[in-house]
Amino acid sequence: MADRAALEEAVRLQGERVRGLKLQKAGAELIEEEVSKLLKLKAELGSDEGKQKFVLKTPKGTRDYSPRQMAVREKVFDVIISCFKRHGAEVIDTPVFELKETLTGKYGEDSKLIYDLKDQGGELLALRYDLTVPFARYLAMNKLTNIKRYHIAKVYRRDNPAMTRGRYREFYQCDFDIAGQFDPMIPDAECLKIICEILSALQLGDFLIKVNDRRILDGMFNVCGVPDSKFRTICSSVDKLDKMSWEDVKNEMVEEKGLASEVADLIGAYVKQHGGVSLVEQLLQDPKLSQNKLALEGLGDLKLLFEYLTLFGITEKITFDLSLARGLDYYTGVIYEAVLLQTPTRQGEEPLGVGSVAAGGRYDGLVGMFDPKGRKVPCVGLSIGVERIFSIVEQRMEASEEKVRTTETQVLVAAAQKKLLEERLKLVAELWDRGIKVDIRKENLVEEIRRRTSQYPPHLLN
């Protein structure tokens, strides 16, 4: 370890020497000679790394899943898929990696979280960050203008994972999207209805869906005096209000992003508001917002949305929240996010959000980014955050010591005598041929029966 430390120090010093020569604009030959020395030192350091003891583990932000965990996941997926199918969705699939250019410029400040792959045969590739951008690319490539689809697959983000809270670098997303021309706000209302149906069916506890509109946000930024060039970056700051205090968010806007303090205060007066359709009507009378065309469009659509949500019977689960921003660049209209609520510890307190479990919104311009002629296809969708849901369900089952069956075996064929192997094999073959789920094991008969029947007792033939 001492030798390695010395080598690391030599690399550091040589690196400083190379940088110093470049700043001094030294001769090319001298710089080349010193760079060569640096590369040799780094090569030695690399070969030394290979001698270090290999630790067998999964990469940071990933995990394995046991049969018990997979059984829980399948149950959750079944609830989600049955809901998607009930609403008439078709299933599609797309590659796990895309051309890097396909993903570039779609995620705002989150673009830094995209996993780039090494050059493969001249193509710059990246692992998909979500399922929405590949879906838009799929629509543009196939010239589709009308589809209701769902897609369940893994996505990848170079995030700092907090796996105890269901955050990973490799994780599943369950997406549902409606593409095409429809009456205003009907597809948006259906997406919110789907979120309510799924979260209710999973029995995760009380939840709330926050809704807002990117046009209202942009109109708000405009009337508050935010420069057009800072709209997206300020929107990204507002999006952090569910994790940070207003004081911290304001500090980021002013100190890091150069926004005037008085402008930030005007934004603060708006983003602290939340309520129902009455807040929409109140803002329609706001002396500043009512003069902004974008904000008026967004507020008008939200008012219509609340009418449909009333017909669907889910308004008690919906709140209009001006702090909801959704940092992704491709959203153009209504946006929403579902959070699970923590029961208040004191009487009179509001329920606390304990984490987002679903989100989505309208992205009418995304398909046009891929179409050669810029033709737009109106789209709206949702994504269920299943990893957080899995964590909650697993913790709940562990706490209740609920037994989970990891196989679907209906019949266990066993024999107390070893001489009956041929008869057992003939029997299991006949049962398999009849479509019956059968298992045969060589393990200790008593232990095997005890293990199997501790889950759910299958039929036993001996």
C-alpha positions, -999 to +999 in steps of 0.1 A: +000+000+000+030+023+007+043+017-028+009+025-043+007+057-023+041+068-036+030+060-071-002+080-068+019+110-054+043+107-084+013+108-108+000+139-091+033+157-091+040+148-128+004+159-137+011+193-121+044+196-140+027+189-173-001+215-165+026+240-155+045+236-187+014+241-208+005+273-189+040+285-195+037+276-232+069+256-231+083+239-261+062+211-277+090+186-275+095+192-237+057+189-231+055+157-251+084+142-232+068+150-198+033+138-210+050+105-220+064+102-184+030+109-170+014+082-191+040+056-180+034+064-144-004+060-149+002+027-167+022+015-137-006+026-114-032+008-135-013-025-135-009-022-098-047-018-095-051-051-112-032-068-084-056-055-058-079-081-043-111-084-064-143-078-043-173-097-056-203-073-055-229-056-077-220-022-092-231+009-072-268+016-076-278-019-086-290-050-068-299-086-072-334-099-065-342-131-046-370-154-056-391-139-028-384-104-040-392-113-076-425-128-065-434-095-049-424-076-080-445-098-102-476-091-081-470-053-084-464-056-122-496-076-126-516-049-109-501-022-131-503-041-164-539-051-158-548-015-153-529-004-185-547-031-205-581-021-189-576+013-205-569-002-239-531+001-242-509-019-265-474-029-254-442-020-273-404-024-266-374-003-277-336-009-275-319-005-241-294+019-257-300+046-282-279+069-304-265+095-281-279+123-303-314+109-298-312+116-260-291+148-262-310+180-253-341+164-240-335+164-202-322+198-193-298+198-163-304+160-159-286+153-192-254+149-171-270+117-156-270+099-190-247+069-192-225+072-224-212+041-240-178+038-257-177+043-295-192+012-312-183+010-349-185+047-354-218+052-335-220+072-303-244+054-280-260+060-246-282+039-222-318+051-222-325+076-194-363+071-196-389+054-218-405+086-231-378+099-255-374+064-271-412+063-275-412+097-293-384+085-315-404+053-322-435+074-332-414+096-356-396+067-372-428+047-378-449+078-388-475+070-361-499+097-351-523+078-328-515+051-303-522+042-266-492+022-254-475+009-223-439-001-218-423-017-188-385-018-189-352-008-172-337+026-175-303+039-164-291+071-146-257+081-132-274+094-100-262+092-065-284+063-054-302+060-020-313+024-023-330+024+011-355+049-004-359+030-036-334+051-057-310+032-080-289+037-111-306+008-129-344+006-123-377-002-138-402+023-152-438+015-160-450+039-186-484+046-202-488+072-230-516+084-252-505+099-286-528+116-310-555+143-314-582+141-288-606+165-272-586+188-248-578+174-214-595+140-218-563+120-222-547+140-194-576+132-171-574+095-180-537+094-170-546+109-136-574+083-133-549+055-140-525+067-114-554+067-088-565+032-098-530+017-095-521+034-062-555+024-047-552-012-059-517-015-045-530-003-011-499+017-003-518+042+019-531+077+014-517+096-016-520+129-033-514+139-069-500+174-075-508+190-108-495+221-126-489+234-161-456+244-177-474+272-195-485+286-161-449+283-149-435+301-179-461+328-176-453+332-139-416+335-147-424+361-173-446+383-151-421+380-122-393+393-145-372+362-151-351+366-183-362+342-211-328+326-212-331+315-175-366+300-177-354+264-178-327+267-152-350+285-128-377+259-135-351+232-125-345+251-091-383+253-084-385+216-091-363+210-060-389+225-036-401+190-026-366+183-013-353+217-002-366+247+017-377+278-001-347+297+015-323+271+000-340+272-034-340+310-034-303+310-025-296+287-055-315+310-078-297+341-066-262+330-058-257+302-084-279+312-112-277+350-110-314+358-105-322+391-089-333+387-052-366+407-057-375+385-087-370+354-066-393+368-039-420+374-065-417+337-076-418+326-040-452+344-035-466+322-063-450+288-057-461+286-021-497+284-032-517+251-036-554+242-037-581+230-060-602+245-088-608+276-066-571+285-068-573+281-106-602+306-106-584+329-082-553+330-105-575+337-135-583+370-118-547+376-108-538+411-122-504+399-136-511+363-147-544+372-163-524+394-187-501+366-198-513+345-228-494+313-219-506+314-182-542+320-193-540+290-217-527+268-189-552+280-163-581+275-188-570+239-195-566+232-158-601+244-151-614+220-178-592+192-164-608+196-129-643+193-145-633+159-160-616+148-127-649+156-110-667+133-134-641+106-128-647+110-090-610+116-081-608+153-072-602+146-036-569+131-046-558+160-067-542+194-057-531+223-079-496+230-067-476+259-082-443+246-069-445+215-091-421+221-120-408+187-133-373+195-146-374+177-179-373+200-209-398+182-231-429+190-211-452+215-227-485+215-208-501+198-178-476+181-154-483+159-124-467+139-096-481+115-071-467+113-036-475+090-007-487+108+025-474+103+060-501+105+087-496+138+107-482+133+142-501+163+156-537+173+152-542+201+127-510+194+108-511+187+070-501+152+058-464+151+047-453+137+013-428+108+017-418+105-019-429+105-055-443+072-067-457+084-101-453+113-124-459+125-160-473+152-182-480+165-217-451+167-242-466+179-275-433+189-291-411+159-285-420+138-315-415+169-338-378+170-326-373+137-344-395+142-375-376+154-406-404+179-413-410+188-376-445+174-376-458+173-340-479+145-324-497+156-292-487+132-264-494+128-227-483+101-204-473+088-169-446+068-153-450+046-122-420+047-099-421+010-091-387+007-073-400+029-045-433+009-045-413-024-043-393-011-013-426-001+005-443-034-002-412-055+008-409-036+041-446-041+048-444-078+041-413-082+063-429-064+091-461-085+090-440-117+084-463-124+054-454-156+036-447-153-001-450-183-025-421-182-049-432-211-072-466-220-088-461-258-081-495-275-078-482-311-072-451-323-055-442-359-064-421-377-037-414-412-026-402-426+007-382-453-012-353-446-036-363-475-058-394-458-073-375-432-094-388-446-127-424-446-116-420-410-103-405-398-136-434-414-156-459-398-133-444-363-135-442-366-173-479-375-176-489-346-153-467-321-172-482-332-205-517-324-190-506-289-181-503-295-144-475-276-126-454-304-110-420-306-092-398-335-083-369-332-059-342-355-046-340-337-012-348-352+021-385-360+019-395-347+053-375-315+049-389-309+014-425-313+025-420-290+055-403-264+032-430-265+005-460-266+028-447-236+048-455-215+018-487-229+004-494-266+006-493-282-029-508-316-035-484-344-024-482-377-043-461-404-028 
